Amino acid sequence: MAGGKRNVEYEQVGADYLEQRQLKQGAAGWVLLAGLGVAYVISGDFAGWNFGLAEGGWGGLLIATVLMAIMYTAMVFGLAELASALPVAGAGYGFARRALGPLGGFATGTAILIEYAMAPAAIVVFIGGYVEALGLFGLTSGWPIYLAFYALFIGVHLYGVGEALKLMFLITAIAVVALVVFVVGMIPKFSTSNLFDIAPTTAAGASDFIPFGYAGILAAFVYGIWFFLAIEGVPLAAEESRDPKRDMPKGIIAAMMFLLVTAALILFTAAGGAGSAALTESDNPLPLALREAYGGDTFLADFVNYAGLAGLVASFFSIIYAYSRQLFALSRAGYLPRVLSRTSARKTPYIALLVPGLVGFLLAAITEDGALLINIAVFGATVSYVLMMLSHIVLRKREPDLERPYRTPGGVVTTWVALVLAAAAVVATFFVDEKAAGITALLFLAALAYFWFYSRHHLVAAAPEEEFAAIRQAEAELAGS
């Protein structure tokens, strides 16, 4: 089928094509979806956010976190609408495909895939930091830890999605207990002066509140994002949920409300109890904060260190799920090699689980740099946010009659707020780490070149994300003949 104005071509596939690419339906209700949303993100409370203290000081990170919280909340409302209207495994890629065409869809899916492939690599580096801080198994090198965690949790996902989501929920609950214990333990040690113990620099606007000036606020965006990064992955479970049109909005919004509370508690109590300066470079800031506040090793610090591993594992485990579903959807539609979307007898996309896992392990083992990997993940994420919010705006205008079981409060005004803040976050990524942003931009451009020269000529019309466009294209060609 010729591409026509859309400049794509569809290839016919056999009747068994989709049969070999089926996910397990009905595996999750809204509570499990909310747990999945929290699991995606909760590692950001345990590590990563604190690097923002070195960029903006406590005040700069606070302002950045508030702005990113506004961005994510607005975005979640927009995604809740899109997920209820278009419940497909492609999620953000599927939304953008409908609104922006095949190039826009692939660009969005690629950005999300970069985010989800890099984020577990960053998290596993932090897991290594927590394990080494405990002196477990006598390990001093990170790569055996990285390999063990990737092998174990990819293995659980290969076993089955229902089992994986339930285990994920349990691990997340343990992590929440660790956060509660941490906050309760730090409250007696809280002092406002601890928040502002980084000396002001000579930068424009610098003060005790924002020691690195106005530029530090922008630089801290990347780390304010870490409190919420990957919440947008909940709609990837659409084809495996019981009633996505109802459950998706409830699940993703409930998760976001919970994460707003935990972000505020951690940002205030960790720095307020231990001092901001002490936490700027740590891969395990919460146990360190307790040790700083209490003057050495304590039962609380050890407990949070052990239980805190659950938070890191929850996000690591859940984002493995996310990258596999995003890769599965792009492959099933022909944007990436089709072999990547094959599913096993247990309805799990086994190749899509293994390939990014291998890439992530190698990146973690070679770099052992969680901050660098965060920045790469955030660049991919923020680009996808701009495109997804643009998709919401375009669909509201172009398809006002599209069935929307849930509608975004404030409509396109809400998603415009998210879009503008996401664009600022893209700029911030370059501001903080030109190397990470440059690497990610090159990966992005290479993927787009693959689309332009090859995959746009080999799309699969039968894929859920392509069916609507393929039908519309066929109707247009018939009308013009």
N, C-alpha and C positions, 0 to 999 in steps of 0.2 A: 504494500500500500504506500503510495507516495506521500511525502510529508506535507505538500501543499504549503500554505502560509506558515504552518508550524515548523516547517523545515525538519521534520523527523520522518522516519519510515518504520513501519511495524512488520515484524516477521511472524508468520504463522507458526504455532507450536502444536504439538500433539495433545490429544485428550488427557494424557497422563501427566502433562506438565505441572499443573496445579496440584494434582494428587500427590506428587513427590515433594510438594512445598506447602504443606499444611501445618498450622500450629494448633495446639490443643485449646479448644474453646471452652468457655465457662470455668476457667481455673481461678478467677479472682472476682470478688465483690468489692464494694467501695471501701470497706475497711482495709482489706489487703492492698488495694490501690493506694490508699493514704499511707499505709505502712511502707509501701514501695517508694512513694515520694519522699518520705522522711529518710528512708534508708539510703536513697541516692545521695543525700545532702549531708547527713549527720557527721560524716568525717570532717567536714569543714568546721565544726565546733571544736574538734579535738586537735587539729593541726592545719596550718596553711594560712589562716586569717592573720596570725600574729606577725607574719612578714610585712604586713601593712603598717605596723608600728614603726618599722625602720624607714618607711617611705613617707608617711604623713604624720607620725606621732599619734598619740591617742585621739586628739581632737580631729585631726585630718582623717583618721580611719573611721571615727564616729560619723562625721559628715558623709564620707564616702559610703558607709554602710547604710545610713538612712536613705541616701539617694538610690542605692542599689535595691534596698528593700521596697521602695516605691516602684522602681522599674519592674522588679519581679512580681510584685502583687498585681500591678496593672497587666503585666504579660500573662500571668496565670488566669486572670479573668478572661482575657482574649483567647487563650488556649482552651479554656473550659468550653467556650462556645464552639470553637473550631473542632474540638474532639467530639463533641456531642453531634455535630452536623456531619462530620466526615470521619467516622470511627474505623480507621485502617491502621495496620501495623507500621506504615510509613510515617505516621504522625506528622511532624513538621515538614518533612519532604512531601508528604501527600497533600498537606494544606497548600504549600507553595506551588506544587504541580498544578493544582486546580486553579489557583489565582494568577500565577506568573508564567505558566507554561513550562515546557520540559527543561529549558536551561535554568530557569529560576528554581524549579523543583530540585534538579540535580545539585545546583549550587548550595541550596539549603541543606540537602541531605549530606553533602560532602562536609560542610561546616560542622554539622552535628556529629558526623562520624569521626572527624578529627578530635572534637571535644571528648567523645566517649572512648576513643582509643587511647588518648593521652591521660585522661583523668585517673583511670586505674593504675597507670604506671607511676603517676605522682603519689597516689595514695599508698601503693605498696612500698615506696621509699619511706613514707612516714611510718608504715607498719614496721619496717626494718628498724627505724629509729626507736620506736617503743619497745620492740623486742630486745634490742641491744642495750637499752637503758635498764632493762630488768636483768640483764646478764643471763638470759635463757640459753640453755644448750651450749654455753661457752662461745656463742657466735660473735665474731667481730667483723665479718664481711657481709655485705647486704645480699649478694646474689643468691645464696642458698635459700634465704627467707623468701625472696621474690619468686623463685622457682616453685617452692613448696606451696605458697599461697595460690599462685596461678593454677598449678596442677590440681590442687584440692577443690577449689571453687568452680573452676570450669567443669571438673568432673561431676559436681553436684548438679550443675545446670544440664549437663548431658543426660543425667538420670531422668529429669522431668521437671517441667515448669511449676506444676502444683507443689511438688515437694520443695523446690527451690524457694518459692515465694513464702511458704510457711516457715522454713528455716530462717529466711531473711527477716521475717517479722519477729521471730524469737530473738535473733541476734540484735536487732534494732531495739527491742525492749530492754535488753541488758545494757545497751549503750545509753539509753535514756536514764536508767537507774544511776549509771556512772555520772551523768551530767548533774542529776539532782544532788547526789552526794558531794560532788565538787562544789556546786553553788552554795550548799548549806555549810560546807567546811570553810569556804572563803569569806562568807558574810562577816564573821567576827573580826576578820583581819582587814576589812575594807577601810581605806582612807583615800579621800579625794586627792591628797597630795601625791599619792602613788601614781595616779593617772598621768600626771604632768611632770615626771622626773626626767624627761629627755630635754636637754638644754636647747634653747632656740638657736637657730642658725642665722645667717645674714640674708637669707632668701626673702624675697618680697612678701610682705604680710606675715612674716614669722613672729610668733609669740609663744608664751608658755602653752597655750591651747593648741596651736598648730605650729610646732617648732620648725617644720620644713616649709612653711609658707603656703601660699595658695596652690603652687604647683604640686605640693605634697598631697593635697586633697585629690587631685586628678590621678596622681601616681598610686594612691591607695584604693582606687576603684577596683583594680584587679583583685585585691584581697578582700574587699567588702563583698565582692561577688562570691567568694569562696564559701560564705555562709549559706548561700542559696543555689550554688551551681548544680545543675542537672535535675532540678525539680521539673523542668520542662519535659523530662523523659517519661512521665507517667502515661501520656497518650500512646506511647509505643506498645502498651499492653492492651490496646483496644480490641484486637482480634482474639485475645485470650481472656477477656472479662465477660461477666455474665450478662450485663445489660449496659453496654458502654454509653448509650445516650443519656442514661440517668446516673450511672456510677462514676463516669469520668469527671464531670464537674464536681461532684461531692468529694471524690477522693483527692483530686489535685488541690482544691481550695482548702480542705481540712489540713492537708500536709503543709501548705504554705502558712496558714495561721499558726500552726505549731512551731514552725521554723522561725518565724518572726520573734516568738517569745524566747526560744533558746539562743538566738543570735544576740538579743539584748542582754540576757543574763550573763552569757560568757564574756562579752565585750566589757561589761562593767566589772564583774567580780574577779576575772583573771588579772587584769591590769590593776584594778583597785586593791587587790590583796597582795600582789607580788611586786608591783611596779612595772611600768611599760618597758623600761630599758632592759630589764632582765629577760624579756620574752622575745626580743626582736629577731633572733636567729635560731630558735629552737625547733627541732623536728617533733618534740613532744612537750608542747608548752603547758598543758594542764598539770601533769605531774610536777614539772619544774616549778610552776606557780605555787603549788602546795608546799614544795620543799623550801622555796624562797620565803613564803609567808610564815612557815612554822620553824624555820631555821635548821632544816635538815630532813633526813628520812623520817617519815611518819607512816602509820598504818593507812591513813587517808590517801597519801601520795601513792603508796603501793597498790591500794585498791583501785584508784582511778587509773593507774598505769595498766593494770591487768584488765579491768573492765573497759578501759578506753580502747583497748584493742578491738573490742566488739564494735565500737563506732566506726573505726577505720575499716574493719572487715565488712560491716554492713554496707558501706558505700562501695567498697571494692567489689563485693559480691553482686550488688544490684546493678552497678554500671556495666559489669560484664554482660548482664542480661540486656541492658539498653543497647550496647554496641552491637550485640548479635542480632537484635531485632531491626536496627537501622540498616545494617549491612544486608540482612535477609531481604528487606523490602526493596532496597535499591537493586539487588541482584535479581530478585524475582521479576522485576519490571524490565530487566535488560540493561540498566544503566551501568552495572558492573558485571563481571563474568557470572554467567547463570549458575555455574556449579556451586557458587558460594551460598545459594539459597536452598540447597537440598536439605530435607529434613529426615530424621531417623524414624525408626518404627515407633519411638516414643514421642514423635512430633516435636523434636527439638532441632534447631538449625545447627547441626554439629560443626560444619565447616566454618560457618560464620562465628561460631564460638572460638574455634581454635586459631584461626589466622590472626585476628587482631590481638589475641592473647599472646601469641608468639612475638608479634611486633612490640607489644607493650613490655613484655619481659626483657627483651633485648635492649630497649630504650632505657628502662630502669637500671639494668645491670651495667650498661655502658656509661650512662651519665651520673647515676646516683645523685641526681639534682632535682629534688622535689619542686623547688621554686621555679626552675626553668620549665619543667613539665606542666606546672600549673599555668604558667603564662601562655604556653602553646594551647592548652585546653581552653583557656578563657578567650583567646583570640577566636578560635573556632566557634565557641559558644556565642560570643557577642555578634559575630557576623550572622549567625543563624537567627538571633533574636530580631535583628533589624529586618531580615527577610520574612520571618513569620508574622511579625506585626504588620508589615506592609501587606502581607497576604490577607490578614483579617480586614484591613481597610479596603483593599481592592474587592474582596468578596462581598462586603457590605454594600458597596456601590454597584458592582456588576451583577450580583445575584441576590437582590433583596428578598426574593421569594424562596430562597433555599430554606428547607426545614431546619430550624435552630431550636432544639429542645431546651437549650439554655442560652440566654442572651447576656452579653457582657454589660455590667452596670456602667453607664456613661457612654456606651457605644464606642465609636471610633475615637472620641476624645481620650478615652482611657488608653487605647492602644497607641495613639500618637504620643502620649507621655512616655510610654515604654519604649517606643521607637527612638525618640530623641535621646533619652538616657542611654539606650543601647549603643547609639552612634557615638556618644561621648565615651563610652567604655571601650569601643574599638580604638579610638584615638589614644586612650589611656594605655592600652596594651603596647602600642608603639613607644609611648612615652617612657614606660617602665623598662622594657626589655626589647630593644631593637632586634637583637639576634633571634629571640624566640618568635617575634612577630614576622620577621623576614623569612625564617624557616617555614613557618606555617603558611605564609602567603605563597611561597614557592610550591609547597605541596598542593595548595588550593588551585593554583594556576595549572599545575601538571594534571590534576584531575579534570579540570575544565577542558584542557586540550584533548584528553582521552575521550571525553564526551563529544567534543566537536568533530573529531576526526574518525571516531569509530562508533561509540555506543548509540548515538542519536539515529544511526541507520539500522539499529538492531533491537528496537524496543519491542516489548511484549504487550499486545493490546489486551490480552486476557487478564493481566495483573489488575487488582482492584484499583490502584491509583491511576491506571491508564484507561480503564474502561470508558469513563465518561468522555475523555478527550478523543478516544478512538471512534466512539459513536458519533460525536459531534463532527469530527473530521470527515467521516464517511458520509454523513448527511450533507455536509457542505459540498463534497465532491459530486454526489448524486444530483444536487440542485444545480451545479454548474455544468453538468454534462448534457 
